[in-house]
């Protein structure tokens, strides 16, 4: 849904509203975070922010549809690969915020920097009758038969990153693990929410590869679930923030990026249970330094996306 912080704009008005005191922000979310950042930035600067919040696929599709008449000034994606692809196409403006000094090098680039970071984890319903798992491979045990769900990598970029990461860390043993999970009647019902909901409802016991910040938030709101990051390693999902080269509001766009990476902006990021991109801003959950992170060549994984999805379907879904 497209909205302004004044709740007064419509899609058709964007072209006429674009001026130095108006910024257009496309983001993959979380939705509440997008509004909070926009409202706080507007209060601090007086610059109105138009927000379009959707999935990464929808944001990218909108950018492509508007390629002849770009509307967005600043974009946040849930996929690091999308920033790499847009940079390679010359669509991004070079800018490094002064507030990015404490953003780790692997979370920033000359043309983009992470807004925040999530990770992939197991989410266990602590009211279920099965033991708390410690490792990915625990879920192949008979005690978890027909009680595990997983997001579909073809519908969840984060789940795809996990499969690619496990393959990078384990080689063919990763595919043996996925085959064993399928043999244990793991289901793959759809995107992240479709995998998590049966666990929240108690119909299933564990998610293999849930986006962690969503579950941290639900646990904090009283759901009987626990987020478990295996000691053997997991993958992270940085959310790149970038200014489009086509922006007519470069000063406002740079000011917005500065705000998101400021103490106040990163505090709002932390409140959603994402990890702040800055290591000197405290989060509400374990941070990057608390996790064992699998190093993944994102370019190579993206280039092999169709191959990896096809092998996953063959190994897990259509076996």
VOGU-3710 file (C-alpha; in Angstrom, 3 decimals, decimal comma):
1> xxxxxxxxxx> 0,000/0,000/0,000  1,258/3,439/-0,861  0,780/6,072/1,745  2,280/9,282/3,064  2,892/10,094/6,659  0,041/12,572/6,296  -2,119/9,778/4,893  -3,083/12,026/2,018  -1,282/10,870/-1,108  -2,220/8,458/-3,831
11> xxxxxxxxxx> -0,123/6,724/-6,438  -1,337/9,031/-9,132  -0,182/12,092/-7,260  3,404/11,020/-6,859  4,678/12,640/-10,018  3,233/16,024/-9,158  4,231/15,779/-5,480  7,917/15,148/-6,135  9,813/18,260/-5,106  12,617/19,143/-2,766
21> xxxxxxxxxx> 10,438/18,757/0,364  8,997/15,394/-0,607  10,792/12,054/-0,609  9,504/8,798/-2,076  10,576/5,678/-0,168  10,001/2,160/-1,492  10,704/-0,583/1,048  10,297/-4,279/1,597  9,400/-3,571/5,182  8,694/-4,323/7,939
31> xxxxxxxxxx> 5,663/-2,110/7,372  5,574/-0,626/10,839  9,256/0,256/10,579  8,745/2,075/7,284  6,055/4,286/8,804  8,040/4,911/11,974  11,137/5,973/10,033  9,103/8,186/7,716  7,255/9,914/10,536  10,378/10,492/12,629
41> xxxxxxxxxx> 12,306/11,830/9,624  9,434/14,134/8,721  9,276/15,423/12,297  13,015/16,115/12,303  13,344/17,672/8,844  9,895/18,756/7,676  10,371/16,653/4,524  7,263/14,640/3,644  7,896/10,958/2,930  5,727/8,921/0,562
51> xxxxxxxxxx> 5,976/5,242/1,545  5,353/2,227/-0,671  5,763/-0,972/1,358  5,495/-4,431/-0,218  7,507/-7,625/-0,694  10,925/-7,385/-2,331  9,499/-8,912/-5,512  6,706/-6,344/-5,628  9,096/-3,458/-4,978  11,425/-4,618/-7,741
61> xxxxxxxxxx> 8,519/-5,128/-10,139  7,310/-1,586/-9,433  10,764/-0,144/-10,037  10,966/-2,021/-13,331  7,511/-0,826/-14,393  8,525/2,765/-13,631  11,922/2,525/-15,323  10,966/5,119/-17,963  9,657/7,499/-15,285  11,289/6,639/-11,937
71> xxxxxxxxxx> 9,374/7,738/-8,832  11,398/6,334/-5,925  14,262/8,221/-4,308  15,321/5,680/-1,660  14,746/1,921/-1,740  15,185/-0,799/0,893  15,121/-4,414/-0,247  15,164/-7,625/1,777  17,646/-9,075/-0,711  21,299/-8,037/-0,861
81> xxxxxxxxxx> 21,435/-9,498/-4,369  18,930/-6,936/-5,621  21,278/-4,101/-4,600  24,185/-5,800/-6,335  22,127/-6,219/-9,489  20,881/-2,612/-9,470  24,414/-1,307/-8,910  25,690/-3,410/-11,819  23,023/-1,795/-14,008  24,115/1,700/-13,007
91> xxxxxxxxxx> 20,848/2,496/-11,218  22,307/3,545/-7,852  23,859/6,798/-6,661  27,163/6,597/-4,824  26,829/7,669/-1,212  28,398/6,668/2,087  26,768/8,108/5,178  28,971/9,412/7,973  26,839/7,247/10,289  28,003/4,107/8,453
101> xxxxxxxxxx> 31,394/4,163/10,164  30,406/1,375/12,554  28,532/-0,654/9,943  30,737/-3,706/9,249  32,448/-3,689/5,858  30,491/-6,713/4,651  27,240/-4,781/5,268  28,106/-1,680/3,254  29,246/-0,665/-0,208  30,041/2,605/-1,927
111> xxxxxxxxxx> 26,462/2,685/-3,293  24,385/1,036/-0,517  24,435/-0,026/3,135  22,342/-2,298/5,304  19,371/-0,739/7,066  19,212/-3,748/9,393  19,867/-7,471/9,341  17,862/-10,623/9,973  19,017/-14,230/10,177  17,535/-17,645/9,483
121> xxxxxxxxxx> 16,761/-19,860/12,452  14,682/-22,711/13,814  11,498/-21,628/15,591  10,266/-24,145/18,148  6,853/-24,192/19,802  7,813/-24,653/23,456  4,329/-26,012/24,249  4,768/-28,882/21,790  5,560/-32,402/22,938  8,893/-32,568/21,139
131> xxxxxxxxxx> 12,299/-31,684/22,633  13,998/-28,365/21,970  16,197/-28,861/18,872  19,768/-27,598/18,897  20,885/-28,223/15,336  19,379/-28,323/11,851  20,079/-32,058/11,657  18,145/-32,760/14,880  14,933/-32,308/12,907  15,596/-35,492/10,930
141> xxxxxxxxxx> 14,984/-37,498/14,122  11,877/-39,683/14,248  10,515/-37,623/17,171  9,958/-34,692/14,753  8,186/-36,755/12,071  5,414/-34,752/10,382  6,021/-31,838/12,788  8,450/-29,646/10,800  7,681/-26,910/8,271  9,961/-24,945/5,943
151> xxxxxxxxxx> 9,349/-21,843/3,796  9,512/-22,543/0,067  12,819/-21,215/-1,372  11,007/-20,351/-4,604  8,734/-17,961/-2,648  11,089/-16,826/0,112  14,404/-15,211/-0,728  15,560/-15,873/2,827  14,812/-19,608/2,527  16,698/-19,673/-0,769
161> xxxxxxxxxx> 19,665/-18,021/0,945  19,568/-20,701/3,653  19,613/-23,550/1,138  22,464/-21,884/-0,751  24,303/-21,279/2,526  23,947/-24,837/3,756  25,188/-26,082/0,404  28,172/-23,723/0,644  29,000/-24,982/4,141  28,178/-28,667/3,753
171> xxxxxxxxxx> 28,385/-29,489/0,050  26,256/-32,475/-0,941  25,668/-33,250/2,742  23,233/-30,297/2,690  21,140/-32,079/0,087  21,297/-35,290/2,137  19,991/-33,264/5,107  17,108/-31,852/3,069  16,288/-35,304/1,716  16,240/-36,684/5,272
181> xxxxxxxxxx> 13,887/-33,886/6,347  11,595/-34,736/3,442  11,759/-38,407/4,449  10,673/-37,260/7,923  7,550/-35,705/6,333  8,600/-32,049/6,590  6,095/-29,861/4,748  6,870/-26,811/2,565  3,575/-24,902/2,574  4,623/-21,590/0,967
191> xxxxxxxxxx> 6,303/-18,337/2,002  7,514/-17,490/5,514  4,129/-16,846/7,112  2,686/-20,071/5,727  5,511/-22,019/7,363  5,332/-20,204/10,695  1,563/-20,125/11,240  1,114/-23,911/11,773  3,802/-23,748/14,481  2,144/-20,794/16,179
201> xxxxxxxxxx> -1,162/-22,664/16,067  0,368/-25,879/17,466  -0,382/-28,041/14,427  3,369/-28,346/13,815  6,302/-28,004/16,218  9,299/-26,438/14,439  10,100/-24,201/11,472  13,318/-25,061/9,619  14,626/-21,730/8,306  12,319/-19,042/9,699
211> xxxxxxxxxx> 13,107/-15,331/9,355  14,144/-14,672/12,918  13,069/-11,081/13,634  9,408/-11,848/12,958  9,479/-14,695/15,470  11,378/-12,664/18,064  8,607/-10,095/17,863  5,889/-12,703/18,221  7,663/-14,324/21,171  7,864/-10,903/22,825
221> xxxxxxxxxx> 4,124/-10,479/22,327  3,418/-13,700/24,185  3,576/-16,516/21,638  5,007/-19,753/23,070  7,875/-19,995/20,631  11,651/-19,860/20,876  14,092/-18,749/18,188  17,080/-21,112/17,989  20,215/-20,338/15,984  22,249/-23,517/15,406
231> xxxxxxxxxx> 25,853/-23,337/16,602  26,969/-24,940/13,337  25,979/-21,786/11,484  23,275/-19,949/9,635  22,932/-17,243/7,015  22,073/-13,609/7,517  19,866/-11,466/5,334  21,077/-7,837/5,231  18,465/-5,350/4,014  20,254/-2,976/1,625
241> xxxxxxxxxx> 19,265/0,710/1,554  20,070/2,564/-1,651  19,511/5,908/-3,389  18,449/5,719/-7,011  20,701/7,502/-9,497  17,543/8,952/-11,070  16,494/10,836/-7,921  15,610/14,501/-8,283  15,843/14,862/-4,496  19,418/13,834/-3,844
251> xxxxxxxxxx> 19,888/16,059/-0,796  16,690/14,771/0,827  17,597/11,187/-0,084  21,035/11,501/1,505  19,456/13,079/4,592  17,020/10,153/4,854  19,807/7,570/4,605  21,715/9,520/7,269  18,647/9,472/9,499  18,058/5,725/9,140
261> xxxxxxxxxx> 21,687/5,082/10,137  21,603/7,622/12,975  21,166/6,640/16,616  17,450/7,461/16,402  16,905/5,576/13,127  18,795/2,498/14,238  16,852/2,472/17,502  13,650/2,246/15,438  15,195/-0,613/13,441  16,048/-2,407/16,680
271> xxxxxxxxxx> 12,474/-2,090/17,944  11,324/-4,384/15,103  13,747/-7,091/16,378  15,972/-6,728/13,334  19,670/-6,467/14,154  20,804/-2,848/13,766  23,322/-2,459/10,941  25,585/-0,449/13,259  27,483/-2,588/15,734  27,508/0,226/18,312
281> xxxxxxxxxx> 23,686/0,275/18,547  22,210/-2,297/20,896  19,517/-4,620/19,592  16,692/-6,402/21,371  17,945/-9,829/20,350  21,258/-11,605/19,688  23,438/-9,656/17,272  25,762/-10,475/14,412  28,649/-11,215/16,760  26,495/-13,769/18,632
291> xxxxxxxxxx> 25,871/-15,913/15,556  27,976/-18,349/13,573  27,528/-16,937/10,089  27,998/-19,032/6,957  29,891/-17,148/4,265  27,945/-17,288/1,010  29,005/-15,981/-2,407  25,751/-14,171/-3,146  26,638/-13,556/-6,807  27,375/-17,231/-7,407
301> xxxxxxxxxx> 24,224/-18,331/-5,571  22,068/-15,888/-7,528  23,568/-17,089/-10,814  22,618/-20,673/-9,838  19,160/-19,784/-8,509  17,175/-21,812/-11,063  19,473/-24,817/-10,591  19,197/-24,678/-6,779  15,411/-24,265/-6,843  15,071/-27,180/-9,269
311> xxxxxxxxx> 17,245/-29,414/-7,074  15,268/-28,411/-3,972  12,006/-29,260/-5,714  13,407/-32,599/-6,837  14,848/-33,401/-3,391  12,066/-32,162/-1,117  8,806/-31,233/-2,830  8,467/-33,625/-5,757  10,324/-36,607/-4,344
//
